[in-house]
Amino acid sequence: MCSAEPINCFPMLVNILSNTFLRLFNSTAHIRIWSEPFYSTQSPEIESGIFFICLSYMLTLAAGLPPHFAVSSMEDYKVKSM
């Protein structure tokens, strides 16, 4: 019914147990559950928006890190910590 990975097996176990309890109480309803481990979008506009947000964040981070290291090493040079 399920693979050995917990991310796939746990929803199946919950489904089996919940439907078993429903049958014990003479119910005709069924509970369906599914596991989707990664968030997926159907709209390519949303995917491209998320991509550009992540890209702009990474570019900002890449532009800000080298000056941080340069200022740190200049301060070390000023106090002659070498």
PDB file with one MODEL, atoms N, CA, C and O in Angstrom:
MODEL        1
ATOM      1  N   MET A   1       0.809  -1.203   0.000  1.00  0.00           N
ATOM      2  CA  MET A   1       0.000   0.000   0.000  1.00  0.00           C
ATOM      3  C   MET A   1       0.846   1.259   0.000  1.00  0.00           C
ATOM      4  O   MET A   1       0.457   2.269  -0.586  1.00  0.00           O
ATOM      5  N   CYS A   2       1.993   1.210   0.648  1.00  0.00           N
ATOM      6  CA  CYS A   2       2.831   2.404   0.698  1.00  0.00           C
ATOM      7  C   CYS A   2       4.290   1.982   0.721  1.00  0.00           C
ATOM      8  O   CYS A   2       4.629   0.849   1.061  1.00  0.00           O
ATOM      9  N   SER A   3       5.136   2.921   0.353  1.00  0.00           N
ATOM     10  CA  SER A   3       6.570   2.639   0.400  1.00  0.00           C
ATOM     11  C   SER A   3       7.058   2.744   1.839  1.00  0.00           C
ATOM     12  O   SER A   3       6.300   3.108   2.739  1.00  0.00           O
ATOM     13  N   ALA A   4       8.307   2.428   2.042  1.00  0.00           N
ATOM     14  CA  ALA A   4       8.850   2.389   3.397  1.00  0.00           C
ATOM     15  C   ALA A   4       9.181   3.762   3.954  1.00  0.00           C
ATOM     16  O   ALA A   4       9.520   3.883   5.131  1.00  0.00           O
ATOM     17  N   GLU A   5       9.088   4.799   3.130  1.00  0.00           N
ATOM     18  CA  GLU A   5       9.403   6.141   3.607  1.00  0.00           C
ATOM     19  C   GLU A   5       8.275   6.672   4.484  1.00  0.00           C
ATOM     20  O   GLU A   5       7.104   6.532   4.129  1.00  0.00           O
ATOM     21  N   PRO A   6       8.605   7.280   5.625  1.00  0.00           N
ATOM     22  CA  PRO A   6       7.559   7.765   6.536  1.00  0.00           C
ATOM     23  C   PRO A   6       6.672   8.852   5.930  1.00  0.00           C
ATOM     24  O   PRO A   6       5.499   8.968   6.283  1.00  0.00           O
ATOM     25  N   ILE A   7       7.232   9.644   5.018  1.00  0.00           N
ATOM     26  CA  ILE A   7       6.432  10.726   4.455  1.00  0.00           C
ATOM     27  C   ILE A   7       5.306  10.182   3.591  1.00  0.00           C
ATOM     28  O   ILE A   7       4.285  10.846   3.416  1.00  0.00           O
ATOM     29  N   ASN A   8       5.479   8.988   3.052  1.00  0.00           N
ATOM     30  CA  ASN A   8       4.436   8.381   2.243  1.00  0.00           C
ATOM     31  C   ASN A   8       3.554   7.439   3.049  1.00  0.00           C
ATOM     32  O   ASN A   8       2.365   7.312   2.756  1.00  0.00           O
ATOM     33  N   CYS A   9       4.107   6.784   4.047  1.00  0.00           N
ATOM     34  CA  CYS A   9       3.383   5.746   4.761  1.00  0.00           C
ATOM     35  C   CYS A   9       2.439   6.308   5.825  1.00  0.00           C
ATOM     36  O   CYS A   9       1.379   5.730   6.065  1.00  0.00           O
ATOM     37  N   PHE A  10       2.800   7.416   6.464  1.00  0.00           N
ATOM     38  CA  PHE A  10       1.971   7.958   7.537  1.00  0.00           C
ATOM     39  C   PHE A  10       0.575   8.373   7.063  1.00  0.00           C
ATOM     40  O   PHE A  10      -0.401   8.046   7.737  1.00  0.00           O
ATOM     41  N   PRO A  11       0.435   9.081   5.928  1.00  0.00           N
ATOM     42  CA  PRO A  11      -0.924   9.402   5.479  1.00  0.00           C
ATOM     43  C   PRO A  11      -1.754   8.165   5.160  1.00  0.00           C
ATOM     44  O   PRO A  11      -2.960   8.149   5.405  1.00  0.00           O
ATOM     45  N   MET A  12      -1.118   7.126   4.614  1.00  0.00           N
ATOM     46  CA  MET A  12      -1.862   5.896   4.336  1.00  0.00           C
ATOM     47  C   MET A  12      -2.319   5.224   5.631  1.00  0.00           C
ATOM     48  O   MET A  12      -3.433   4.705   5.705  1.00  0.00           O
ATOM     49  N   LEU A  13      -1.474   5.234   6.630  1.00  0.00           N
ATOM     50  CA  LEU A  13      -1.839   4.654   7.918  1.00  0.00           C
ATOM     51  C   LEU A  13      -3.007   5.405   8.545  1.00  0.00           C
ATOM     52  O   LEU A  13      -3.930   4.790   9.078  1.00  0.00           O
ATOM     53  N   VAL A  14      -2.968   6.728   8.481  1.00  0.00           N
ATOM     54  CA  VAL A  14      -4.068   7.527   9.021  1.00  0.00           C
ATOM     55  C   VAL A  14      -5.349   7.250   8.248  1.00  0.00           C
ATOM     56  O   VAL A  14      -6.424   7.164   8.842  1.00  0.00           O
ATOM     57  N   ASN A  15      -5.249   7.113   6.953  1.00  0.00           N
ATOM     58  CA  ASN A  15      -6.419   6.829   6.134  1.00  0.00           C
ATOM     59  C   ASN A  15      -7.026   5.475   6.481  1.00  0.00           C
ATOM     60  O   ASN A  15      -8.243   5.354   6.623  1.00  0.00           O
ATOM     61  N   ILE A  16      -6.188   4.468   6.617  1.00  0.00           N
ATOM     62  CA  ILE A  16      -6.682   3.130   6.955  1.00  0.00           C
ATOM     63  C   ILE A  16      -7.344   3.131   8.331  1.00  0.00           C
ATOM     64  O   ILE A  16      -8.428   2.573   8.501  1.00  0.00           O
ATOM     65  N   LEU A  17      -6.693   3.759   9.312  1.00  0.00           N
ATOM     66  CA  LEU A  17      -7.261   3.795  10.660  1.00  0.00           C
ATOM     67  C   LEU A  17      -8.573   4.587  10.713  1.00  0.00           C
ATOM     68  O   LEU A  17      -9.532   4.159  11.355  1.00  0.00           O
ATOM     69  N   SER A  18      -8.610   5.723  10.046  1.00  0.00           N
ATOM     70  CA  SER A  18      -9.832   6.532  10.104  1.00  0.00           C
ATOM     71  C   SER A  18     -10.997   5.830   9.416  1.00  0.00           C
ATOM     72  O   SER A  18     -12.122   5.873   9.915  1.00  0.00           O
ATOM     73  N   ASN A  19     -10.749   5.194   8.295  1.00  0.00           N
ATOM     74  CA  ASN A  19     -11.831   4.469   7.629  1.00  0.00           C
ATOM     75  C   ASN A  19     -12.247   3.235   8.422  1.00  0.00           C
ATOM     76  O   ASN A  19     -13.418   2.855   8.394  1.00  0.00           O
ATOM     77  N   THR A  20     -11.316   2.607   9.124  1.00  0.00           N
ATOM     78  CA  THR A  20     -11.669   1.471   9.989  1.00  0.00           C
ATOM     79  C   THR A  20     -12.570   1.921  11.126  1.00  0.00           C
ATOM     80  O   THR A  20     -13.560   1.260  11.437  1.00  0.00           O
ATOM     81  N   PHE A  21     -12.226   3.058  11.752  1.00  0.00           N
ATOM     82  CA  PHE A  21     -13.090   3.574  12.824  1.00  0.00           C
ATOM     83  C   PHE A  21     -14.466   3.975  12.307  1.00  0.00           C
ATOM     84  O   PHE A  21     -15.466   3.797  13.003  1.00  0.00           O
ATOM     85  N   LEU A  22     -14.523   4.508  11.105  1.00  0.00           N
ATOM     86  CA  LEU A  22     -15.827   4.854  10.523  1.00  0.00           C
ATOM     87  C   LEU A  22     -16.667   3.599  10.291  1.00  0.00           C
ATOM     88  O   LEU A  22     -17.872   3.606  10.542  1.00  0.00           O
ATOM     89  N   ARG A  23     -16.044   2.531   9.818  1.00  0.00           N
ATOM     90  CA  ARG A  23     -16.787   1.285   9.601  1.00  0.00           C
ATOM     91  C   ARG A  23     -17.238   0.672  10.923  1.00  0.00           C
ATOM     92  O   ARG A  23     -18.314   0.077  10.999  1.00  0.00           O
ATOM     93  N   LEU A  24     -16.411   0.817  11.974  1.00  0.00           N
ATOM     94  CA  LEU A  24     -16.803   0.286  13.282  1.00  0.00           C
ATOM     95  C   LEU A  24     -18.056   0.968  13.815  1.00  0.00           C
ATOM     96  O   LEU A  24     -18.855   0.353  14.520  1.00  0.00           O
ATOM     97  N   PHE A  25     -18.222   2.248  13.472  1.00  0.00           N
ATOM     98  CA  PHE A  25     -19.397   2.994  13.934  1.00  0.00           C
ATOM     99  C   PHE A  25     -20.520   2.985  12.916  1.00  0.00           C
ATOM    100  O   PHE A  25     -21.419   3.824  12.975  1.00  0.00           O
ATOM    101  N   ASN A  26     -20.477   2.033  11.971  1.00  0.00           N
ATOM    102  CA  ASN A  26     -21.529   1.824  10.969  1.00  0.00           C
ATOM    103  C   ASN A  26     -21.777   3.065  10.112  1.00  0.00           C
ATOM    104  O   ASN A  26     -22.925   3.419   9.841  1.00  0.00           O
ATOM    105  N   SER A  27     -20.735   3.699   9.703  1.00  0.00           N
ATOM    106  CA  SER A  27     -20.855   4.866   8.828  1.00  0.00           C
ATOM    107  C   SER A  27     -20.543   4.457   7.395  1.00  0.00           C
ATOM    108  O   SER A  27     -19.716   3.578   7.155  1.00  0.00           O
ATOM    109  N   THR A  28     -21.208   5.098   6.457  1.00  0.00           N
ATOM    110  CA  THR A  28     -20.950   4.811   5.045  1.00  0.00           C
ATOM    111  C   THR A  28     -19.990   5.838   4.427  1.00  0.00           C
ATOM    112  O   THR A  28     -19.654   5.737   3.247  1.00  0.00           O
ATOM    113  N   ALA A  29     -19.553   6.811   5.207  1.00  0.00           N
ATOM    114  CA  ALA A  29     -18.648   7.835   4.688  1.00  0.00           C
ATOM    115  C   ALA A  29     -17.228   7.287   4.578  1.00  0.00           C
ATOM    116  O   ALA A  29     -16.858   6.337   5.267  1.00  0.00           O
ATOM    117  N   HIS A  30     -16.460   7.890   3.717  1.00  0.00           N
ATOM    118  CA  HIS A  30     -15.058   7.538   3.543  1.00  0.00           C
ATOM    119  C   HIS A  30     -14.225   8.793   3.673  1.00  0.00           C
ATOM    120  O   HIS A  30     -14.640   9.871   3.246  1.00  0.00           O
ATOM    121  N   ILE A  31     -13.053   8.655   4.261  1.00  0.00           N
ATOM    122  CA  ILE A  31     -12.111   9.764   4.359  1.00  0.00           C
ATOM    123  C   ILE A  31     -10.979   9.488   3.392  1.00  0.00           C
ATOM    124  O   ILE A  31     -10.371   8.417   3.412  1.00  0.00           O
ATOM    125  N   ARG A  32     -10.707  10.461   2.548  1.00  0.00           N
ATOM    126  CA  ARG A  32      -9.591  10.333   1.608  1.00  0.00           C
ATOM    127  C   ARG A  32      -8.520  11.333   1.987  1.00  0.00           C
ATOM    128  O   ARG A  32      -8.808  12.509   2.211  1.00  0.00           O
ATOM    129  N   ILE A  33      -7.296  10.870   2.058  1.00  0.00           N
ATOM    130  CA  ILE A  33      -6.161  11.758   2.317  1.00  0.00           C
ATOM    131  C   ILE A  33      -5.098  11.480   1.276  1.00  0.00           C
ATOM    132  O   ILE A  33      -5.045  10.395   0.697  1.00  0.00           O
ATOM    133  N   TRP A  34      -4.254  12.472   1.045  1.00  0.00           N
ATOM    134  CA  TRP A  34      -3.149  12.307   0.117  1.00  0.00           C
ATOM    135  C   TRP A  34      -1.959  13.088   0.623  1.00  0.00           C
ATOM    136  O   TRP A  34      -2.084  14.027   1.409  1.00  0.00           O
ATOM    137  N   SER A  35      -0.836  12.683   0.160  1.00  0.00           N
ATOM    138  CA  SER A  35       0.406  13.310   0.583  1.00  0.00           C
ATOM    139  C   SER A  35       1.054  13.971  -0.614  1.00  0.00           C
ATOM    140  O   SER A  35       1.285  13.336  -1.642  1.00  0.00           O
ATOM    141  N   GLU A  36       1.343  15.251  -0.470  1.00  0.00           N
ATOM    142  CA  GLU A  36       2.072  15.980  -1.493  1.00  0.00           C
ATOM    143  C   GLU A  36       3.247  16.648  -0.789  1.00  0.00           C
ATOM    144  O   GLU A  36       3.095  17.752  -0.266  1.00  0.00           O
ATOM    145  N   PRO A  37       4.419  16.003  -0.762  1.00  0.00           N
ATOM    146  CA  PRO A  37       5.514  16.496   0.067  1.00  0.00           C
ATOM    147  C   PRO A  37       6.058  17.858  -0.352  1.00  0.00           C
ATOM    148  O   PRO A  37       6.590  18.589   0.483  1.00  0.00           O
ATOM    149  N   PHE A  38       5.937  18.207  -1.613  1.00  0.00           N
ATOM    150  CA  PHE A  38       6.443  19.491  -2.078  1.00  0.00           C
ATOM    151  C   PHE A  38       5.285  20.320  -2.603  1.00  0.00           C
ATOM    152  O   PHE A  38       4.412  19.821  -3.313  1.00  0.00           O
ATOM    153  N   TYR A  39       5.294  21.591  -2.242  1.00  0.00           N
ATOM    154  CA  TYR A  39       4.241  22.482  -2.696  1.00  0.00           C
ATOM    155  C   TYR A  39       4.354  22.662  -4.205  1.00  0.00           C
ATOM    156  O   TYR A  39       5.412  23.037  -4.710  1.00  0.00           O
ATOM    157  N   SER A  40       3.294  22.402  -4.904  1.00  0.00           N
ATOM    158  CA  SER A  40       3.328  22.582  -6.351  1.00  0.00           C
ATOM    159  C   SER A  40       2.241  23.562  -6.757  1.00  0.00           C
ATOM    160  O   SER A  40       1.134  23.547  -6.220  1.00  0.00           O
ATOM    161  N   THR A  41       2.573  24.397  -7.697  1.00  0.00           N
ATOM    162  CA  THR A  41       1.615  25.359  -8.211  1.00  0.00           C
ATOM    163  C   THR A  41       1.242  24.971  -9.628  1.00  0.00           C
ATOM    164  O   THR A  41       2.061  24.424 -10.368  1.00  0.00           O
ATOM    165  N   GLN A  42       0.034  25.248  -9.993  1.00  0.00           N
ATOM    166  CA  GLN A  42      -0.425  24.943 -11.335  1.00  0.00           C
ATOM    167  C   GLN A  42      -0.224  26.124 -12.271  1.00  0.00           C
ATOM    168  O   GLN A  42      -0.240  25.964 -13.492  1.00  0.00           O
ATOM    169  N   SER A  43      -0.036  27.298 -11.706  1.00  0.00           N
ATOM    170  CA  SER A  43       0.067  28.501 -12.512  1.00  0.00           C
ATOM    171  C   SER A  43       1.534  28.843 -12.776  1.00  0.00           C
ATOM    172  O   SER A  43       2.305  28.989 -11.827  1.00  0.00           O
ATOM    173  N   PRO A  44       1.936  28.975 -14.043  1.00  0.00           N
ATOM    174  CA  PRO A  44       3.328  29.344 -14.316  1.00  0.00           C
ATOM    175  C   PRO A  44       3.648  30.776 -13.904  1.00  0.00           C
ATOM    176  O   PRO A  44       4.813  31.102 -13.676  1.00  0.00           O
ATOM    177  N   GLU A  45       2.633  31.642 -13.802  1.00  0.00           N
ATOM    178  CA  GLU A  45       2.876  33.015 -13.357  1.00  0.00           C
ATOM    179  C   GLU A  45       3.339  33.037 -11.905  1.00  0.00           C
ATOM    180  O   GLU A  45       4.226  33.810 -11.545  1.00  0.00           O
ATOM    181  N   ILE A  46       2.748  32.201 -11.085  1.00  0.00           N
ATOM    182  CA  ILE A  46       3.140  32.132  -9.677  1.00  0.00           C
ATOM    183  C   ILE A  46       4.557  31.572  -9.562  1.00  0.00           C
ATOM    184  O   ILE A  46       5.364  32.064  -8.773  1.00  0.00           O
ATOM    185  N   GLU A  47       4.851  30.548 -10.348  1.00  0.00           N
ATOM    186  CA  GLU A  47       6.189  29.963 -10.305  1.00  0.00           C
ATOM    187  C   GLU A  47       7.245  30.968 -10.740  1.00  0.00           C
ATOM    188  O   GLU A  47       8.314  31.044 -10.135  1.00  0.00           O
ATOM    189  N   SER A  48       6.957  31.743 -11.786  1.00  0.00           N
ATOM    190  CA  SER A  48       7.945  32.736 -12.230  1.00  0.00           C
ATOM    191  C   SER A  48       8.064  33.860 -11.205  1.00  0.00           C
ATOM    192  O   SER A  48       9.148  34.416 -11.031  1.00  0.00           O
ATOM    193  N   GLY A  49       6.973  34.203 -10.524  1.00  0.00           N
ATOM    194  CA  GLY A  49       7.038  35.220  -9.475  1.00  0.00           C
ATOM    195  C   GLY A  49       7.905  34.775  -8.311  1.00  0.00           C
ATOM    196  O   GLY A  49       8.716  35.548  -7.800  1.00  0.00           O
ATOM    197  N   ILE A  50       7.733  33.536  -7.898  1.00  0.00           N
ATOM    198  CA  ILE A  50       8.548  32.991  -6.808  1.00  0.00           C
ATOM    199  C   ILE A  50      10.013  32.943  -7.231  1.00  0.00           C
ATOM    200  O   ILE A  50      10.904  33.239  -6.435  1.00  0.00           O
ATOM    201  N   PHE A  51      10.260  32.568  -8.488  1.00  0.00           N
ATOM    202  CA  PHE A  51      11.631  32.510  -8.992  1.00  0.00           C
ATOM    203  C   PHE A  51      12.276  33.885  -8.946  1.00  0.00           C
ATOM    204  O   PHE A  51      13.418  34.011  -8.505  1.00  0.00           O
ATOM    205  N   PHE A  52      11.572  34.917  -9.390  1.00  0.00           N
ATOM    206  CA  PHE A  52      12.171  36.254  -9.429  1.00  0.00           C
ATOM    207  C   PHE A  52      12.346  36.843  -8.029  1.00  0.00           C
ATOM    208  O   PHE A  52      13.281  37.609  -7.798  1.00  0.00           O
ATOM    209  N   ILE A  53      11.475  36.503  -7.109  1.00  0.00           N
ATOM    210  CA  ILE A  53      11.658  36.949  -5.722  1.00  0.00           C
ATOM    211  C   ILE A  53      12.919  36.312  -5.135  1.00  0.00           C
ATOM    212  O   ILE A  53      13.724  36.993  -4.500  1.00  0.00           O
ATOM    213  N   CYS A  54      13.087  35.013  -5.346  1.00  0.00           N
ATOM    214  CA  CYS A  54      14.279  34.323  -4.841  1.00  0.00           C
ATOM    215  C   CYS A  54      15.545  34.829  -5.537  1.00  0.00           C
ATOM    216  O   CYS A  54      16.589  34.976  -4.902  1.00  0.00           O
ATOM    217  N   LEU A  55      15.450  35.092  -6.834  1.00  0.00           N
ATOM    218  CA  LEU A  55      16.606  35.595  -7.566  1.00  0.00           C
ATOM    219  C   LEU A  55      17.015  36.975  -7.065  1.00  0.00           C
ATOM    220  O   LEU A  55      18.203  37.242  -6.887  1.00  0.00           O
ATOM    221  N   SER A  56      16.042  37.853  -6.838  1.00  0.00           N
ATOM    222  CA  SER A  56      16.386  39.194  -6.354  1.00  0.00           C
ATOM    223  C   SER A  56      16.966  39.137  -4.946  1.00  0.00           C
ATOM    224  O   SER A  56      17.867  39.909  -4.618  1.00  0.00           O
ATOM    225  N   TYR A  57      16.463  38.238  -4.116  1.00  0.00           N
ATOM    226  CA  TYR A  57      17.013  38.077  -2.773  1.00  0.00           C
ATOM    227  C   TYR A  57      18.461  37.595  -2.836  1.00  0.00           C
ATOM    228  O   TYR A  57      19.319  38.106  -2.117  1.00  0.00           O
ATOM    229  N   MET A  58      18.730  36.620  -3.688  1.00  0.00           N
ATOM    230  CA  MET A  58      20.086  36.093  -3.801  1.00  0.00           C
ATOM    231  C   MET A  58      21.042  37.139  -4.373  1.00  0.00           C
ATOM    232  O   MET A  58      22.193  37.215  -3.945  1.00  0.00           O
ATOM    233  N   LEU A  59      20.586  37.944  -5.330  1.00  0.00           N
ATOM    234  CA  LEU A  59      21.452  38.983  -5.884  1.00  0.00           C
ATOM    235  C   LEU A  59      21.756  40.053  -4.845  1.00  0.00           C
ATOM    236  O   LEU A  59      22.880  40.551  -4.771  1.00  0.00           O
ATOM    237  N   THR A  60      20.760  40.404  -4.046  1.00  0.00           N
ATOM    238  CA  THR A  60      20.987  41.380  -2.978  1.00  0.00           C
ATOM    239  C   THR A  60      21.970  40.824  -1.952  1.00  0.00           C
ATOM    240  O   THR A  60      22.857  41.538  -1.484  1.00  0.00           O
ATOM    241  N   LEU A  61      21.812  39.571  -1.610  1.00  0.00           N
ATOM    242  CA  LEU A  61      22.720  38.931  -0.667  1.00  0.00           C
ATOM    243  C   LEU A  61      24.132  38.862  -1.235  1.00  0.00           C
ATOM    244  O   LEU A  61      25.103  39.121  -0.525  1.00  0.00           O
ATOM    245  N   ALA A  62      24.246  38.514  -2.506  1.00  0.00           N
ATOM    246  CA  ALA A  62      25.574  38.416  -3.132  1.00  0.00           C
ATOM    247  C   ALA A  62      26.237  39.780  -3.226  1.00  0.00           C
ATOM    248  O   ALA A  62      27.463  39.875  -3.156  1.00  0.00           O
ATOM    249  N   ALA A  63      25.453  40.831  -3.384  1.00  0.00           N
ATOM    250  CA  ALA A  63      26.040  42.171  -3.472  1.00  0.00           C
ATOM    251  C   ALA A  63      26.432  42.699  -2.095  1.00  0.00           C
ATOM    252  O   ALA A  63      27.302  43.564  -2.001  1.00  0.00           O
ATOM    253  N   GLY A  64      25.820  42.206  -1.038  1.00  0.00           N
ATOM    254  CA  GLY A  64      26.087  42.724   0.296  1.00  0.00           C
ATOM    255  C   GLY A  64      27.171  42.007   1.062  1.00  0.00           C
ATOM    256  O   GLY A  64      27.728  42.573   2.004  1.00  0.00           O
ATOM    257  N   LEU A  65      27.488  40.788   0.694  1.00  0.00           N
ATOM    258  CA  LEU A  65      28.478  40.027   1.457  1.00  0.00           C
ATOM    259  C   LEU A  65      29.927  40.469   1.244  1.00  0.00           C
ATOM    260  O   LEU A  65      30.646  40.595   2.235  1.00  0.00           O
ATOM    261  N   PRO A  66      30.401  40.711   0.029  1.00  0.00           N
ATOM    262  CA  PRO A  66      31.815  41.109  -0.128  1.00  0.00           C
ATOM    263  C   PRO A  66      32.192  42.382   0.628  1.00  0.00           C
ATOM    264  O   PRO A  66      33.265  42.415   1.231  1.00  0.00           O
ATOM    265  N   PRO A  67      31.355  43.445   0.629  1.00  0.00           N
ATOM    266  CA  PRO A  67      31.737  44.607   1.433  1.00  0.00           C
ATOM    267  C   PRO A  67      31.814  44.298   2.933  1.00  0.00           C
ATOM    268  O   PRO A  67      32.621  44.894   3.647  1.00  0.00           O
ATOM    269  N   HIS A  68      30.997  43.390   3.402  1.00  0.00           N
ATOM    270  CA  HIS A  68      31.045  43.015   4.817  1.00  0.00           C
ATOM    271  C   HIS A  68      32.410  42.421   5.173  1.00  0.00           C
ATOM    272  O   HIS A  68      32.998  42.772   6.196  1.00  0.00           O
ATOM    273  N   PHE A  69      32.901  41.531   4.332  1.00  0.00           N
ATOM    274  CA  PHE A  69      34.203  40.926   4.597  1.00  0.00           C
ATOM    275  C   PHE A  69      35.333  41.945   4.446  1.00  0.00           C
ATOM    276  O   PHE A  69      36.319  41.901   5.182  1.00  0.00           O
ATOM    277  N   ALA A  70      35.184  42.865   3.483  1.00  0.00           N
ATOM    278  CA  ALA A  70      36.219  43.878   3.284  1.00  0.00           C
ATOM    279  C   ALA A  70      36.307  44.806   4.486  1.00  0.00           C
ATOM    280  O   ALA A  70      37.409  45.133   4.927  1.00  0.00           O
ATOM    281  N   VAL A  71      35.172  45.238   5.024  1.00  0.00           N
ATOM    282  CA  VAL A  71      35.178  46.128   6.194  1.00  0.00           C
ATOM    283  C   VAL A  71      35.754  45.405   7.393  1.00  0.00           C
ATOM    284  O   VAL A  71      36.485  45.997   8.187  1.00  0.00           O
ATOM    285  N   SER A  72      35.431  44.130   7.529  1.00  0.00           N
ATOM    286  CA  SER A  72      35.948  43.356   8.651  1.00  0.00           C
ATOM    287  C   SER A  72      37.475  43.243   8.588  1.00  0.00           C
ATOM    288  O   SER A  72      38.154  43.401   9.602  1.00  0.00           O
ATOM    289  N   SER A  73      38.000  42.975   7.415  1.00  0.00           N
ATOM    290  CA  SER A  73      39.458  42.848   7.316  1.00  0.00           C
ATOM    291  C   SER A  73      40.150  44.196   7.467  1.00  0.00           C
ATOM    292  O   SER A  73      41.272  44.253   7.970  1.00  0.00           O
ATOM    293  N   MET A  74      39.505  45.291   7.041  1.00  0.00           N
ATOM    294  CA  MET A  74      40.091  46.625   7.233  1.00  0.00           C
ATOM    295  C   MET A  74      40.158  46.982   8.712  1.00  0.00           C
ATOM    296  O   MET A  74      41.134  47.580   9.165  1.00  0.00           O
ATOM    297  N   GLU A  75      39.135  46.622   9.456  1.00  0.00           N
ATOM    298  CA  GLU A  75      39.153  46.891  10.900  1.00  0.00           C
ATOM    299  C   GLU A  75      40.242  46.066  11.575  1.00  0.00           C
ATOM    300  O   GLU A  75      40.893  46.551  12.501  1.00  0.00           O
ATOM    301  N   ASP A  76      40.449  44.848  11.137  1.00  0.00           N
ATOM    302  CA  ASP A  76      41.535  44.042  11.680  1.00  0.00           C
ATOM    303  C   ASP A  76      42.886  44.677  11.372  1.00  0.00           C
ATOM    304  O   ASP A  76      43.793  44.640  12.203  1.00  0.00           O
ATOM    305  N   TYR A  77      43.024  45.257  10.185  1.00  0.00           N
ATOM    306  CA  TYR A  77      44.273  45.890   9.797  1.00  0.00           C
ATOM    307  C   TYR A  77      44.529  47.136  10.635  1.00  0.00           C
ATOM    308  O   TYR A  77      45.668  47.413  11.013  1.00  0.00           O
ATOM    309  N   LYS A  78      43.440  47.906  10.933  1.00  0.00           N
ATOM    310  CA  LYS A  78      43.595  49.140  11.704  1.00  0.00           C
ATOM    311  C   LYS A  78      44.061  48.857  13.133  1.00  0.00           C
ATOM    312  O   LYS A  78      44.897  49.588  13.665  1.00  0.00           O
ATOM    313  N   VAL A  79      43.533  47.817  13.750  1.00  0.00           N
ATOM    314  CA  VAL A  79      43.922  47.515  15.122  1.00  0.00           C
ATOM    315  C   VAL A  79      45.146  46.606  15.174  1.00  0.00           C
ATOM    316  O   VAL A  79      45.598  46.229  16.255  1.00  0.00           O
ATOM    317  N   LYS A  80      45.681  46.254  14.008  1.00  0.00           N
ATOM    318  CA  LYS A  80      46.875  45.422  13.874  1.00  0.00           C
ATOM    319  C   LYS A  80      46.746  44.108  14.640  1.00  0.00           C
ATOM    320  O   LYS A  80      47.584  43.744  15.466  1.00  0.00           O
ATOM    321  N   SER A  81      45.646  43.412  14.320  1.00  0.00           N
ATOM    322  CA  SER A  81      45.382  42.146  15.012  1.00  0.00           C
ATOM    323  C   SER A  81      46.129  40.982  14.392  1.00  0.00           C
ATOM    324  O   SER A  81      45.976  39.847  14.842  1.00  0.00           O
ATOM    325  N   MET A  82      46.928  41.232  13.379  1.00  0.00           N
ATOM    326  CA  MET A  82      47.650  40.131  12.722  1.00  0.00           C
ATOM    327  C   MET A  82      48.900  39.790  13.417  1.00  0.00           C
ATOM    328  O   MET A  82      49.618  38.886  12.989  1.00  0.00           O
TER     329      MET A  82
ENDMDL
END
